């Protein structure tokens, strides 16, 4: 396990570069949710195209939302842990979620574990 002592913008840049280095492979992340302050753990990936059951984030202003997310230091990923149900029956896995980059505590990418200490 590598312990990284970084703060502020340097932490955000480091987390973003590590996540992007995963490419299309799975990575694990632990972070504090902005909405309620609870710890969330996810196994997720980037660049998922045409998931079987989850809807892709769509809106008329999708590019505008992407730019706003970059300003607010958020990245959208595909969470592979969520089980999807349709009429009470399991129908698949996966859902899109957002990660606040400044609240990341632990990141596992490519077999390496990184722990962020403020």
BAFI-3210 file (N, C-alpha, C; in Angstrom, 3 decimals, decimal comma, padded with zeros to 6 digits):
// residues 118
n [1|2|3|4|5|6|7|8|9|10|11|12|13|14|15|16|17|18|19|20|21|22|23|24|25|26|27|28|29|30|31|32|33|34|35|36|37|38|39|40|41|42|43|44|45|46|47|48|49|50|51|52|53|54|55|56|57|58|59|60|61|62|63|64|65|66|67|68|69|70|71|72|73|74|75|76|77|78|79|80|81|82|83|84|85|86|87|88|89|90|91|92|93|94|95|96|97|98|99|100|101|102|103|104|105|106|107|108|109|110|111|112|113|114|115|116|117|118]
n.u [000,838|000,578|001,077|-000,067|000,624|-001,008|-002,527|-005,398|-005,518|-003,473|-003,996|-006,438|-005,649|-003,870|-005,548|-007,364|-005,641|-004,765|-007,186|-007,854|-005,727|-006,474|-008,038|-010,149|-010,478|-011,490|-011,579|-011,149|-012,646|-012,776|-014,637|-015,858|-019,210|-020,746|-023,356|-024,366|-022,223|-021,344|-019,332|-018,500|-017,984|-016,800|-016,666|-015,649|-015,718|-014,445|-015,514|-017,670|-019,622|-022,819|-024,290|-026,002|-028,379|-028,440|-029,130|-027,502|-025,999|-027,936|-028,859|-030,077|-028,136|-025,671|-022,884|-022,450|-022,982|-020,878|-018,711|-019,325|-019,108|-016,361|-015,473|-016,441|-014,995|-015,738|-016,220|-017,758|-018,603|-018,999|-020,642|-020,057|-021,079|-023,784|-026,917|-029,422|-032,962|-036,014|-039,349|-039,275|-037,460|-034,081|-032,230|-029,837|-026,575|-025,022|-024,682|-024,649|-022,601|-021,437|-018,286|-016,807|-013,828|-012,104|-012,725|-011,794|-010,521|-009,250|-007,798|-007,712|-005,878|-004,922|-003,738|-002,271|-002,491|-003,594|-003,494|-004,900|-003,828|-004,639]
n.v [-001,170|002,164|005,200|008,378|011,696|014,309|017,466|019,520|020,942|019,408|016,849|016,318|016,373|014,166|011,989|012,044|011,491|008,912|007,480|007,820|006,417|003,824|003,275|001,334|-000,632|-002,317|-000,592|000,096|002,205|004,222|006,604|009,666|010,471|013,351|014,143|013,005|012,431|009,829|006,835|005,455|002,620|001,471|-000,583|000,157|001,453|003,304|004,768|003,128|001,804|001,600|000,077|-002,840|-002,710|-000,365|003,123|005,458|008,540|011,089|014,119|017,242|019,054|017,710|017,946|020,417|019,770|018,017|019,757|021,412|019,514|019,063|021,508|021,407|019,361|016,612|013,255|011,077|007,702|004,180|002,191|-001,015|-002,623|-002,365|-003,906|-004,436|-004,310|-005,464|-005,338|-006,811|-008,846|-009,850|-008,206|-007,364|-005,745|-002,747|000,834|004,345|006,565|009,355|010,647|012,522|014,068|015,237|014,010|011,426|008,559|006,087|004,182|001,706|000,673|-001,072|-003,186|-001,898|-000,263|002,793|005,094|008,013|010,686|013,491]
n.w [000,000|-000,887|000,666|000,234|000,809|000,131|-000,658|-001,402|-004,669|-005,759|-004,828|-006,085|-008,797|-008,783|-008,048|-010,183|-012,348|-011,676|-011,791|-014,497|-015,571|-015,246|-017,367|-019,307|-017,472|-014,418|-011,295|-007,801|-005,403|-002,476|-000,789|000,747|000,812|-000,591|-000,050|002,409|004,051|004,509|004,221|001,088|-000,899|-003,973|-006,894|-009,972|-013,386|-016,183|-019,310|-020,298|-022,750|-024,082|-021,921|-020,752|-019,161|-017,629|-017,851|-019,899|-018,853|-019,921|-021,440|-022,667|-022,280|-021,941|-022,466|-021,318|-018,651|-018,181|-018,319|-016,127|-014,073|-014,140|-013,215|-010,611|-009,568|-009,962|-011,066|-013,386|-013,181|-013,950|-011,834|-010,863|-008,886|-008,253|-008,195|-010,524|-010,642|-012,086|-011,961|-009,577|-010,108|-010,593|-013,041|-014,060|-013,815|-012,595|-012,657|-013,255|-011,428|-009,454|-008,405|-005,898|-006,203|-004,314|-001,946|-001,895|-000,323|-000,492|-003,108|-005,542|-008,135|-010,948|-009,465|-007,515|-004,382|-003,175|-000,582|000,619|002,526|004,368]
ca.u [000,000|001,311|000,407|000,259|000,240|-001,214|-003,672|-005,967|-005,528|-002,525|-004,704|-007,439|-004,928|-003,319|-006,665|-007,879|-004,682|-004,790|-008,436|-007,736|-004,746|-007,154|-008,620|-011,424|-010,426|-012,104|-010,783|-011,936|-012,475|-013,508|-014,703|-016,920|-020,263|-021,017|-024,731|-024,639|-020,992|-021,069|-018,305|-018,997|-016,977|-017,283|-015,852|-016,217|-014,871|-014,730|-015,692|-018,624|-020,525|-023,995|-024,530|-027,184|-029,591|-028,384|-029,219|-026,365|-026,443|-028,286|-029,635|-029,800|-026,934|-024,717|-021,536|-022,425|-022,884|-019,519|-017,845|-019,621|-018,530|-014,922|-015,287|-016,772|-014,110|-016,530|-016,056|-018,837|-018,094|-019,998|-020,519|-020,360|-021,616|-025,225|-027,747|-030,634|-034,169|-037,143|-040,542|-038,911|-036,487|-032,783|-032,110|-028,496|-025,718|-024,386|-025,365|-023,724|-022,474|-020,436|-017,317|-016,155|-012,410|-011,391|-013,079|-011,302|-009,667|-008,484|-007,972|-006,967|-005,797|-003,870|-003,070|-001,645|-003,430|-003,152|-004,259|-004,665|-003,835|-004,613]
ca.v [000,000|003,423|006,292|009,641|012,869|015,437|018,292|020,477|020,684|018,337|015,587|016,142|016,000|012,820|011,035|012,024|010,808|007,476|006,916|007,768|005,402|002,525|003,082|000,635|-001,721|-002,055|-000,076|000,239|003,509|004,513|008,057|010,192|011,057|014,758|014,374|012,683|012,226|008,411|006,204|004,605|001,828|001,089|-001,153|000,863|001,642|004,433|004,471|002,053|002,198|000,755|-000,938|-003,609|-002,345|000,989|004,214|006,380|009,885|011,852|015,343|018,150|019,806|016,755|018,520|021,483|019,087|017,493|020,899|021,818|018,499|019,306|022,669|021,014|018,235|015,384|012,402|010,102|006,358|003,120|001,369|-002,398|-003,356|-002,184|-004,929|-003,829|-005,126|-005,081|-006,054|-007,731|-009,854|-009,308|-008,155|-006,989|-005,016|-001,513|002,110|005,466|007,304|010,420|010,620|013,786|013,719|015,707|013,205|010,059|008,109|004,910|003,890|000,533|000,732|-001,899|-004,002|-001,031|000,395|004,127|005,676|009,458|011,262|014,962]
ca.w [000,000|-000,960|001,354|-000,411|001,591|-000,775|-000,286|-002,352|-006,118|-006,074|-004,574|-007,144|-010,022|-008,617|-008,093|-011,554|-013,229|-011,357|-012,320|-015,961|-015,935|-015,245|-018,693|-019,337|-016,503|-013,123|-010,186|-006,576|-004,778|-001,245|-000,629|001,592|-000,008|-000,324|000,389|003,809|004,804|004,743|003,404|000,008|-001,604|-005,303|-007,962|-011,106|-014,551|-017,070|-020,740|-020,572|-023,827|-024,262|-020,888|-021,115|-018,450|-017,064|-018,818|-019,937|-018,477|-021,115|-021,302|-023,774|-021,938|-021,379|-022,518|-020,318|-017,350|-018,075|-018,016|-014,750|-013,199|-014,090|-012,334|-009,236|-009,241|-009,920|-012,241|-013,496|-013,442|-013,996|-010,631|-011,233|-007,737|-008,104|-008,848|-011,079|-010,561|-012,914|-011,495|-008,501|-010,539|-010,957|-014,499|-014,495|-012,879|-013,010|-012,682|-013,275|-010,172|-009,471|-007,316|-005,569|-006,211|-003,129|-000,780|-002,064|000,773|-000,908|-004,524|-005,987|-009,591|-011,530|-008,463|-006,514|-003,477|-002,782|000,516|000,631|003,862|004,289]
c.u [000,888|000,481|000,885|-000,256|000,179|-002,478|-004,151|-005,934|-004,578|-003,177|-005,696|-006,773|-004,411|-004,416|-007,186|-006,938|-004,649|-006,043|-008,358|-006,732|-005,356|-007,761|-009,983|-011,464|-011,103|-011,095|-011,716|-011,623|-013,318|-013,468|-015,860|-017,943|-020,517|-022,381|-024,941|-023,394|-020,662|-019,982|-018,956|-017,813|-017,582|-016,221|-016,434|-015,229|-015,310|-015,064|-016,584|-019,562|-021,603|-024,130|-025,879|-028,452|-029,591|-028,497|-027,965|-026,858|-026,691|-029,053|-029,295|-028,485|-025,849|-023,286|-021,386|-022,271|-021,472|-018,532|-018,064|-019,042|-017,028|-014,619|-015,484|-015,959|-014,894|-016,224|-017,170|-018,249|-019,264|-019,741|-020,969|-020,980|-023,131|-025,964|-029,049|-031,787|-035,226|-038,320|-040,179|-037,898|-035,180|-032,630|-030,720|-027,740|-025,288|-025,282|-024,316|-023,780|-021,411|-019,560|-016,771|-014,672|-011,668|-011,679|-012,619|-010,316|-008,726|-008,821|-007,117|-007,040|-004,650|-003,082|-002,355|-002,728|-002,818|-004,075|-003,889|-004,849|-003,734|-003,715]
c.v [001,239|004,503|007,594|010,790|014,066|016,175|019,091|020,026|019,566|016,976|015,309|015,725|014,569|011,755|010,916|011,279|009,307|006,804|006,792|006,723|004,001|002,226|002,429|-000,531|-001,314|-001,470|000,094|001,587|003,574|006,019|008,430|010,878|012,502|014,959|014,121|012,364|010,783|007,912|005,330|003,906|001,368|000,347|-000,585|000,930|002,875|003,901|003,271|002,544|001,139|-000,317|-001,596|-003,094|-000,920|002,027|005,064|007,756|010,713|013,095|016,213|018,877|018,900|017,295|019,649|020,869|018,553|018,606|021,382|020,818|018,688|020,494|022,291|019,806|016,943|014,592|011,356|008,768|005,380|002,183|-000,051|-003,193|-003,330|-003,276|-004,267|-004,810|-004,564|-005,953|-007,131|-008,797|-009,180|-009,338|-007,762|-006,238|-003,695|-000,297|003,217|006,203|008,386|010,335|012,030|013,516|014,157|014,844|011,742|009,726|007,006|004,603|002,687|000,489|-000,162|-002,707|-003,210|-000,361|001,725|004,628|007,151|009,987|012,772|015,533]
c.w [000,000|-000,281|000,735|000,443|000,658|-000,352|-001,482|-003,797|-006,503|-005,870|-005,690|-008,445|-009,944|-008,723|-009,509|-012,490|-012,944|-011,909|-013,838|-016,412|-015,944|-016,605|-018,607|-018,346|-015,195|-012,148|-008,996|-005,950|-003,507|-001,052|000,294|000,687|000,396|000,322|001,880|004,631|005,128|003,803|002,342|-000,635|-002,919|-006,080|-009,237|-012,263|-015,317|-018,452|-021,018|-021,661|-023,974|-023,172|-021,137|-020,439|-017,916|-018,167|-018,754|-019,525|-019,721|-020,707|-022,496|-023,548|-021,374|-021,383|-021,508|-018,926|-017,134|-017,720|-016,582|-013,758|-013,065|-013,181|-010,871|-008,776|-008,988|-011,177|-012,224|-013,923|-013,495|-012,825|-010,956|-010,092|-007,639|-008,868|-009,273|-011,012|-011,485|-012,513|-010,482|-008,869|-010,914|-012,475|-014,964|-013,426|-013,485|-013,014|-012,675|-011,947|-010,353|-008,237|-007,134|-005,364|-004,954|-001,901|-000,885|-000,946|000,311|-002,353|-004,880|-007,509|-010,045|-010,513|-007,378|-005,681|-003,042|-001,677|000,605|002,041|003,714|005,356]
res [x|x|x|x|x|x|x|x|x|x|x|x|x|x|x|x|x|x|x|x|x|x|x|x|x|x|x|x|x|x|x|x|x|x|x|x|x|x|x|x|x|x|x|x|x|x|x|x|x|x|x|x|x|x|x|x|x|x|x|x|x|x|x|x|x|x|x|x|x|x|x|x|x|x|x|x|x|x|x|x|x|x|x|x|x|x|x|x|x|x|x|x|x|x|x|x|x|x|x|x|x|x|x|x|x|x|x|x|x|x|x|x|x|x|x|x|x|x]
***
